[in-house]
Amino acid sequence: MSRVITAPGQQASLWTAALDNLEPHEPTDLLELGSGDRLVVAVPHPDDESLAVGGLLQRLHSTGVQIVLVLATAGEAAYGASGGPALALGRIRIREFREAIAALGLDPVEVHQLDLPDGRLVEYEAALLEAFTRTLSAQPPGARGRTAVLAPWIRDPHPDHQAVGRAAGAAARRAGSVRWSYPVWMRHVLHPEDPEIPWPDLRRVALRSAERKRKGAAMGMYVSQLYGPTPEIGPVLPPYVVEHFTDGHELLIRPAPDDDEVGAHFEALYEGNADPWQVGSSRYEQRKRSILLACLPRLRYRRAWEPGCSLGHLTAELAQRCDRLVSSDISPRAVARARELAGADNVTIDVAQTPVHAPDLDPGSCDLIVLSEFLYYLPDRARAGTIELAAKLLQPGGHVVVAHWRGHPADAHCSGQQANAEVVAALGSNPVHHVDEHFVLDVATAADLDVGSRAAEHGDRTDRVAPADAAERT
């Protein structure tokens, strides 16, 4: 009886049917790459590149995008061996990797082989970060194009994939590069209805016939993974696993930061640009602030809370309408600049990650709460927690003002329309609903209901709703 290496998981047909409902996208559009640009692909093990993104790499290469593969390990621990047998398997897998790249038609391709220990990459995240940072900073002579990073999803069910995803993501933020993720084992391990699946962030690439054929040939090069090393040991990639990668669907995950990344993500944005969203200069921002202030039902408020205050432009105007205003942002750089712009005796601005760090306010003490261009950057649970916190701080008859760009920013977890709808559904009363060409604004008040339960219930319903794409906020 053979020893099973990879146990049966989810049926591939379930995933194929679920993905058939997703709108197909062009990888050049998603990654914003064209001829002369550069894509750095973080690959934990030989075969991950062919299984997960072999088709879309072909398409990008055919448009003139330079493909750079950073291979973290040789995959020598696939069957649990050590010593000489593991080294021998590593050499085989590296050869198979080169043959697979040729089968995909990616030559010429730049490959950086790190030779880190297979199965132990969590211990080597610092080395991974250094290697990815070095690769991103080493632009070819005369290169002027954009660089994007494609890395494993940080929740992919494999610790090596998670470590590579975290390190490559951090390096991309340092370099100011666009970062997208790809899943490998997600489809095999998780059911399509599992709440861990980031449906709002999934983007499907539909492979063409020739791309599927080349991808199949590339996967076929990994003989060491398709067949066990002995009759007693089964393969890493049995047919029921391979089936997940042969249906013509490849997936990318939009770059929304998770709870443990969001602080570094926004601090990096402000580090590279004094005003990343042109809050102080764009007509969009100026007009939105004017309409928000005009929609406030009262001329003056006693106590207000404004998380996600950014550089403080709205804070400065809200301060003129409030006796006391408590504001915050996760970025220390943004808070320092907001204090310069909006500093006043009635304003407090602190560094805080909402809802982890609650403001110094008593329950029911706020008659105004402002959530502007903020909620859609929070993961689902943090977003629901923030709405629940707002409900606790709001006094009877108080107002929650929520305003967002209507679309889905590349680094957000949902669209602005969805974020607004969650607040309105949770609070129950919506005296003002303004839909602009570019943004949506609501004023909500707490109805006589259990707000926390409604917020959690609504969050469960919307976790799997994929919002429509929109043009970038201007």
C-alpha positions as CSV (number, residue, x, y, z in Angstrom):
1,M,0.0,0.0,0.0
2,S,1.4,3.4,-1.1
3,R,1.9,6.2,1.4
4,V,-0.2,9.2,0.4
5,I,1.7,12.5,0.2
6,T,-1.1,14.8,-0.9
7,A,-4.5,13.7,0.4
8,P,-7.7,14.3,-1.6
9,G,-9.0,17.8,-1.1
10,Q,-11.8,19.8,-2.7
11,Q,-13.3,18.6,-6.0
12,A,-11.8,20.6,-8.9
13,S,-15.2,20.7,-10.6
14,L,-16.7,22.7,-7.7
15,W,-14.0,25.4,-8.2
16,T,-14.3,25.4,-12.0
17,A,-18.0,26.0,-11.7
18,A,-17.5,28.8,-9.2
19,L,-14.8,30.5,-11.3
20,D,-16.9,30.3,-14.5
21,N,-19.1,33.1,-12.9
22,L,-16.1,35.5,-12.5
23,E,-15.6,38.1,-15.2
24,P,-12.3,37.4,-17.0
25,H,-9.5,40.1,-16.9
26,E,-6.4,40.7,-18.9
27,P,-3.2,40.4,-16.8
28,T,-1.7,43.4,-18.5
29,D,-4.6,45.5,-17.3
30,L,-4.5,44.2,-13.7
31,L,-0.8,44.5,-13.3
32,E,-0.7,47.7,-15.4
33,L,2.3,46.4,-17.4
34,G,3.2,46.7,-21.0
35,S,6.2,46.3,-23.3
36,G,9.4,47.2,-21.6
37,D,8.0,46.8,-18.1
38,R,9.2,44.2,-15.6
39,L,7.4,41.6,-13.5
40,V,9.2,40.1,-10.6
41,V,7.6,36.7,-9.7
42,A,8.3,35.3,-6.2
43,V,8.4,31.5,-6.5
44,P,8.6,29.3,-3.3
45,H,9.3,26.0,-5.0
46,P,9.9,24.7,-8.5
47,D,6.5,24.0,-10.2
48,D,4.5,26.8,-8.3
49,E,5.1,29.1,-11.3
50,S,3.8,26.7,-13.8
51,L,0.9,25.4,-11.8
52,A,-0.5,28.8,-10.6
53,V,0.5,31.4,-13.3
54,G,2.0,29.5,-16.2
55,G,-0.6,30.8,-18.6
56,L,-0.6,34.5,-17.7
57,L,3.2,34.6,-17.6
58,Q,3.1,33.5,-21.3
59,R,0.7,36.3,-22.2
60,L,2.7,38.9,-20.4
61,H,5.9,37.7,-22.0
62,S,4.3,37.8,-25.4
63,T,3.5,41.5,-24.9
64,G,7.1,42.4,-24.1
65,V,7.0,42.3,-20.3
66,Q,10.3,41.2,-18.9
67,I,9.8,38.2,-16.5
68,V,12.1,37.9,-13.5
69,L,11.7,34.7,-11.4
70,V,13.0,34.6,-7.9
71,L,13.1,30.9,-6.9
72,A,13.4,30.6,-3.1
73,T,14.1,26.8,-2.7
74,A,15.0,23.8,-4.8
75,G,12.0,21.9,-3.3
76,E,14.3,19.2,-2.0
77,A,12.0,18.3,1.0
78,A,9.0,17.4,-1.1
79,Y,9.1,13.8,0.1
80,G,10.5,14.4,3.5
81,A,14.0,13.1,2.7
82,S,17.2,14.7,4.0
83,G,20.9,14.5,3.3
84,G,22.0,13.1,0.0
85,P,18.5,12.0,-1.3
86,A,17.2,15.5,-0.6
87,L,20.1,17.1,-2.5
88,A,19.6,14.8,-5.4
89,L,15.9,15.6,-5.5
90,G,16.7,19.4,-5.4
91,R,19.0,19.0,-8.4
92,I,16.2,17.1,-10.3
93,R,13.6,19.8,-9.5
94,I,15.9,22.6,-10.6
95,R,16.4,20.8,-13.9
96,E,12.7,20.4,-14.2
97,F,12.2,24.1,-13.4
98,R,14.5,25.1,-16.3
99,E,12.7,22.7,-18.7
100,A,9.3,24.0,-17.6
101,I,10.3,27.6,-18.2
102,A,11.4,26.6,-21.7
103,A,8.2,24.8,-22.3
104,L,6.3,27.9,-21.4
105,G,8.3,29.8,-24.0
106,L,9.6,32.4,-21.5
107,D,13.2,32.4,-22.7
108,P,15.0,34.7,-22.3
109,V,14.1,34.9,-18.6
110,E,16.0,36.2,-15.7
111,V,16.2,33.7,-12.8
112,H,17.5,34.4,-9.2
113,Q,18.0,31.1,-7.3
114,L,18.2,31.7,-3.5
115,D,18.8,28.0,-2.4
116,L,17.1,28.5,0.9
117,P,15.9,25.4,2.9
118,D,12.7,23.9,1.6
119,G,10.0,23.7,4.3
120,R,11.7,26.2,6.6
121,L,11.2,29.6,4.9
122,V,9.5,31.1,7.9
123,E,12.9,31.0,9.6
124,Y,14.4,32.9,6.6
125,E,12.0,35.8,6.1
126,A,14.8,38.3,6.7
127,A,16.9,36.7,4.0
128,L,13.9,36.6,1.7
129,L,13.2,40.3,2.3
130,E,16.8,41.2,1.6
131,A,16.8,39.1,-1.6
132,F,13.6,40.6,-3.0
133,T,14.6,44.1,-2.1
134,R,17.9,43.6,-3.9
135,T,16.2,42.2,-7.0
136,L,13.7,45.1,-7.1
137,S,16.5,47.7,-6.7
138,A,18.7,46.2,-9.4
139,Q,17.0,47.6,-12.5
140,P,18.7,46.7,-15.8
141,P,20.9,49.5,-17.3
142,G,18.7,52.0,-19.0
143,A,15.4,50.5,-17.8
144,R,12.6,53.1,-17.5
145,G,9.5,50.9,-17.3
146,R,7.3,50.0,-14.4
147,T,8.1,47.1,-12.1
148,A,5.3,44.9,-10.5
149,V,5.6,42.1,-8.1
150,L,3.7,38.8,-8.2
151,A,3.9,36.8,-5.0
152,P,2.1,33.9,-3.3
153,W,-1.1,34.8,-1.3
154,I,0.0,35.3,2.3
155,R,-2.9,32.9,3.4
156,D,-2.1,30.2,0.9
157,P,-2.3,26.9,2.9
158,H,1.5,26.3,2.9
159,P,3.9,28.0,5.4
160,D,6.6,28.5,2.8
161,H,4.2,30.3,0.5
162,Q,3.0,32.5,3.3
163,A,6.6,33.5,4.2
164,V,7.5,34.3,0.6
165,G,4.3,36.3,0.2
166,R,5.0,38.4,3.3
167,A,8.6,39.1,2.4
168,A,7.9,39.9,-1.3
169,G,5.0,42.1,-0.3
170,A,7.2,44.1,2.2
171,A,9.9,44.5,-0.5
172,A,7.3,45.7,-3.0
173,R,6.1,48.3,-0.5
174,R,9.7,49.5,0.1
175,A,10.3,49.8,-3.7
176,G,6.9,51.5,-4.4
177,S,6.0,48.6,-6.8
178,V,2.6,47.3,-7.6
179,R,2.0,44.0,-5.8
180,W,-0.5,41.3,-6.6
181,S,-0.8,37.8,-5.2
182,Y,-1.5,34.3,-6.6
183,P,-2.9,31.3,-4.8
184,V,-1.4,27.8,-5.3
185,W,-3.0,25.4,-2.8
186,M,-6.1,27.4,-2.0
187,R,-8.3,25.6,-4.5
188,H,-7.2,22.2,-3.3
189,V,-7.5,22.8,0.4
190,L,-10.4,25.3,0.8
191,H,-14.0,24.9,-0.4
192,P,-15.3,27.7,-2.6
193,E,-17.7,28.7,0.2
194,D,-15.0,28.9,2.9
195,P,-15.0,32.3,4.5
196,E,-11.2,32.5,4.0
197,I,-11.6,32.8,0.2
198,P,-11.2,36.5,-0.7
199,W,-13.9,36.5,-3.3
200,P,-14.1,40.3,-3.6
201,D,-10.4,40.4,-4.4
202,L,-10.2,37.5,-6.8
203,R,-9.5,38.3,-10.5
204,R,-9.7,35.5,-13.1
205,V,-7.5,35.2,-16.2
206,A,-9.1,32.9,-18.8
207,L,-6.3,31.1,-20.7
208,R,-6.3,30.7,-24.4
209,S,-6.0,27.3,-26.1
210,A,-2.3,27.7,-27.0
211,E,-1.5,28.9,-23.4
212,R,-3.3,25.9,-21.9
213,K,-1.3,23.6,-24.2
214,R,2.0,25.1,-23.2
215,K,1.1,25.2,-19.6
216,G,0.2,21.5,-19.7
217,A,3.6,20.8,-21.3
218,A,5.4,22.7,-18.6
219,M,3.5,20.9,-15.8
220,G,4.5,17.6,-17.5
221,M,8.2,18.4,-17.0
222,Y,7.8,18.0,-13.2
223,V,8.0,14.2,-13.4
224,S,9.4,14.1,-9.8
225,Q,6.2,15.6,-8.5
226,L,3.7,13.8,-10.8
227,Y,5.0,10.4,-9.9
228,G,6.2,9.2,-6.5
229,P,9.9,8.3,-6.0
230,T,9.0,4.6,-5.2
231,P,5.9,2.4,-5.6
232,E,5.3,2.8,-1.9
233,I,5.3,6.6,-1.9
234,G,2.6,8.5,-3.8
235,P,3.2,11.7,-5.7
236,V,3.0,15.3,-4.5
237,L,0.8,16.1,-7.5
238,P,-1.7,13.3,-8.0
239,P,-4.3,13.7,-10.8
240,Y,-6.9,15.1,-8.4
241,V,-4.5,18.0,-7.6
242,V,-3.4,18.6,-11.1
243,E,-7.0,18.9,-12.2
244,H,-7.3,22.2,-10.3
245,F,-4.6,23.7,-12.6
246,T,-5.9,22.4,-16.0
247,D,-9.3,24.0,-16.3
248,G,-8.1,27.2,-18.0
249,H,-8.6,29.5,-15.0
250,E,-5.8,31.3,-13.3
251,L,-6.3,33.6,-10.4
252,L,-4.8,36.8,-9.1
253,I,-5.6,38.5,-5.8
254,R,-5.7,42.3,-5.6
255,P,-3.2,43.8,-3.2
256,A,-5.3,44.7,-0.1
257,P,-3.1,44.8,3.0
258,D,-4.1,42.6,6.0
259,D,-4.3,43.6,9.6
260,D,-0.7,42.9,10.2
261,E,0.4,44.8,7.1
262,V,-1.8,47.8,7.0
263,G,0.4,50.1,9.1
264,A,3.5,49.5,7.1
265,H,1.5,49.8,3.9
266,F,0.2,53.3,4.6
267,E,3.4,54.5,6.2
268,A,5.2,53.5,3.1
269,L,2.8,55.4,0.9
270,Y,3.4,58.6,2.9
271,E,7.1,57.9,3.0
272,G,7.2,58.0,-0.8
273,N,4.7,60.8,-1.4
274,A,3.8,63.7,0.8
275,D,0.2,63.6,-0.4
276,P,-0.4,60.2,-2.0
277,W,-4.1,61.0,-2.9
278,Q,-3.7,64.7,-3.7
279,V,-6.1,65.4,-0.8
280,G,-5.0,69.0,-0.6
281,S,-5.1,69.8,-4.3
282,S,-7.5,67.6,-6.3
283,R,-10.9,68.9,-7.3
284,Y,-12.4,65.6,-6.3
285,E,-11.3,65.9,-2.7
286,Q,-12.2,69.6,-2.4
287,R,-15.7,69.1,-3.8
288,K,-16.3,66.0,-1.6
289,R,-15.3,67.9,1.6
290,S,-17.6,70.7,0.7
291,I,-20.6,68.4,0.1
292,L,-19.8,66.4,3.2
293,L,-19.9,69.6,5.4
294,A,-23.1,70.8,3.6
295,C,-24.8,67.5,4.4
296,L,-24.2,67.6,8.2
297,P,-27.7,67.9,9.6
298,R,-26.6,70.3,12.4
299,L,-24.6,73.5,12.3
300,R,-22.6,72.5,15.4
301,Y,-21.6,69.3,17.3
302,R,-20.5,68.8,20.8
303,R,-18.1,65.8,20.4
304,A,-16.9,64.1,17.2
305,W,-14.7,61.1,16.3
306,E,-12.8,60.9,12.9
307,P,-10.6,57.8,12.4
308,G,-8.4,57.7,9.3
309,C,-7.9,61.4,9.2
310,S,-4.9,61.2,6.8
311,L,-3.2,64.6,6.4
312,G,-6.0,66.5,8.3
313,H,-7.6,68.6,5.5
314,L,-11.1,67.4,6.5
315,T,-10.1,67.5,10.2
316,A,-9.3,71.2,10.0
317,E,-12.8,72.0,8.6
318,L,-14.6,69.7,11.0
319,A,-12.9,71.4,13.9
320,Q,-14.8,74.6,13.1
321,R,-18.1,72.8,13.6
322,C,-17.2,70.8,16.7
323,D,-16.6,71.7,20.4
324,R,-14.2,68.7,20.6
325,L,-12.8,66.6,17.8
326,V,-10.8,63.3,18.3
327,S,-9.0,62.2,15.2
328,S,-6.5,59.5,14.4
329,D,-4.6,57.7,11.6
330,I,-2.4,54.6,11.5
331,S,0.5,56.4,9.8
332,P,2.8,58.5,12.2
333,R,3.8,60.6,9.2
334,A,0.2,61.4,8.4
335,V,-0.5,62.3,12.0
336,A,2.5,64.6,12.2
337,R,1.3,66.5,9.2
338,A,-2.3,66.6,10.3
339,R,-1.2,68.1,13.6
340,E,0.5,70.9,11.7
341,L,-2.5,71.6,9.5
342,A,-5.4,71.0,11.9
343,G,-3.8,71.6,15.3
344,A,-6.1,73.5,17.6
345,D,-7.1,73.5,21.2
346,N,-10.3,71.5,20.5
347,V,-8.6,68.9,18.3
348,T,-6.7,65.7,19.4
349,I,-4.9,63.7,16.7
350,D,-3.2,60.4,17.6
351,V,-1.6,57.4,15.9
352,A,-4.1,54.5,16.2
353,Q,-5.1,51.4,14.3
354,T,-8.9,51.2,14.3
355,P,-10.7,49.3,15.8
356,V,-7.7,47.7,17.7
357,H,-7.0,51.0,19.5
358,A,-10.3,52.5,20.6
359,P,-10.3,56.3,21.1
360,D,-10.4,57.9,24.6
361,L,-14.2,58.4,24.4
362,D,-17.0,57.2,26.6
363,P,-19.8,55.0,25.1
364,G,-22.6,57.2,23.8
365,S,-20.5,60.4,24.1
366,C,-20.3,61.3,20.4
367,D,-23.0,63.2,18.5
368,L,-20.9,63.0,15.2
369,I,-18.7,60.3,13.7
370,V,-17.0,60.8,10.3
371,L,-15.7,57.8,8.3
372,S,-14.3,59.3,5.1
373,E,-12.2,57.3,2.6
374,F,-11.4,54.9,5.4
375,L,-13.6,51.9,5.8
376,Y,-12.8,50.1,2.5
377,Y,-9.2,49.8,3.5
378,L,-10.1,47.6,6.5
379,P,-10.3,43.8,6.2
380,D,-13.9,42.4,6.7
381,R,-13.6,41.8,10.4
382,A,-11.9,45.1,11.2
383,R,-14.5,46.9,9.1
384,A,-17.4,45.3,11.0
385,G,-15.6,46.0,14.3
386,T,-15.2,49.6,13.4
387,I,-18.9,50.0,12.6
388,E,-19.8,48.3,15.9
389,L,-17.4,50.7,17.7
390,A,-19.0,53.7,16.0
391,A,-22.4,52.5,17.1
392,K,-21.2,52.2,20.7
393,L,-19.8,55.7,20.8
394,L,-22.8,57.3,19.1
395,Q,-25.3,58.9,21.4
396,P,-29.1,58.7,20.6
397,G,-29.9,61.1,17.8
398,G,-26.2,61.4,16.7
399,H,-25.0,61.2,13.2
400,V,-22.5,58.9,11.4
401,V,-21.3,60.4,8.1
402,V,-19.6,58.0,5.7
403,A,-18.1,59.0,2.4
404,H,-16.1,57.0,-0.1
405,W,-15.0,56.9,-3.7
406,R,-17.6,54.6,-5.4
407,G,-15.1,52.2,-6.9
408,H,-12.7,49.6,-5.4
409,P,-9.2,50.9,-4.9
410,A,-6.4,48.5,-5.7
411,D,-5.3,48.3,-2.1
412,A,-8.8,48.2,-0.6
413,H,-10.9,45.2,0.6
414,C,-14.2,46.3,-0.8
415,S,-15.8,49.1,-2.9
416,G,-16.9,52.4,-1.4
417,Q,-20.5,51.6,-2.2
418,Q,-20.2,48.4,-0.2
419,A,-18.6,50.1,2.7
420,N,-21.3,52.8,2.8
421,A,-24.0,50.1,2.5
422,E,-22.6,48.2,5.5
423,V,-22.8,51.3,7.7
424,V,-26.4,52.1,6.6
425,A,-27.5,48.5,7.1
426,A,-25.9,48.3,10.6
427,L,-27.4,51.6,11.9
428,G,-30.8,51.2,10.3
429,S,-31.7,54.9,9.6
430,N,-30.4,56.8,6.6
431,P,-31.7,60.4,6.4
432,V,-29.1,61.5,3.8
433,H,-28.0,59.5,0.8
434,H,-26.0,61.4,-1.9
435,V,-24.7,59.5,-5.0
436,D,-22.2,61.6,-6.9
437,E,-20.5,60.8,-10.2
438,H,-17.4,59.7,-8.3
439,F,-18.3,59.2,-4.6
440,V,-21.2,58.1,-2.4
441,L,-22.1,59.9,0.9
442,D,-24.5,58.8,3.6
443,V,-25.6,60.2,6.9
444,A,-26.9,57.4,9.2
445,T,-28.4,57.4,12.7
446,A,-28.9,54.5,15.1
447,A,-32.3,53.0,15.0
448,D,-33.8,51.0,17.9
449,L,-32.0,47.7,17.2
450,D,-29.0,45.6,18.1
451,V,-26.4,47.4,16.0
452,G,-23.6,45.0,16.7
453,S,-25.6,42.0,15.6
454,R,-26.8,43.7,12.4
455,A,-23.2,44.8,11.5
456,A,-21.9,41.2,11.9
457,E,-24.9,39.8,10.1
458,H,-24.5,42.2,7.2
459,G,-20.7,41.5,7.1
460,D,-21.4,37.8,6.7
461,R,-23.7,38.5,3.7
462,T,-21.3,40.8,1.9
463,D,-18.0,38.8,2.4
464,R,-18.6,37.0,-0.9
465,V,-20.0,39.8,-2.9
466,A,-17.6,40.8,-5.7
467,P,-18.1,44.6,-6.3
468,A,-18.1,46.0,-9.8
469,D,-14.8,47.5,-11.0
470,A,-14.6,51.2,-11.6
471,A,-12.1,53.7,-13.0
472,E,-9.5,54.8,-10.5
473,R,-10.3,57.7,-8.2
474,T,-9.3,61.1,-9.5
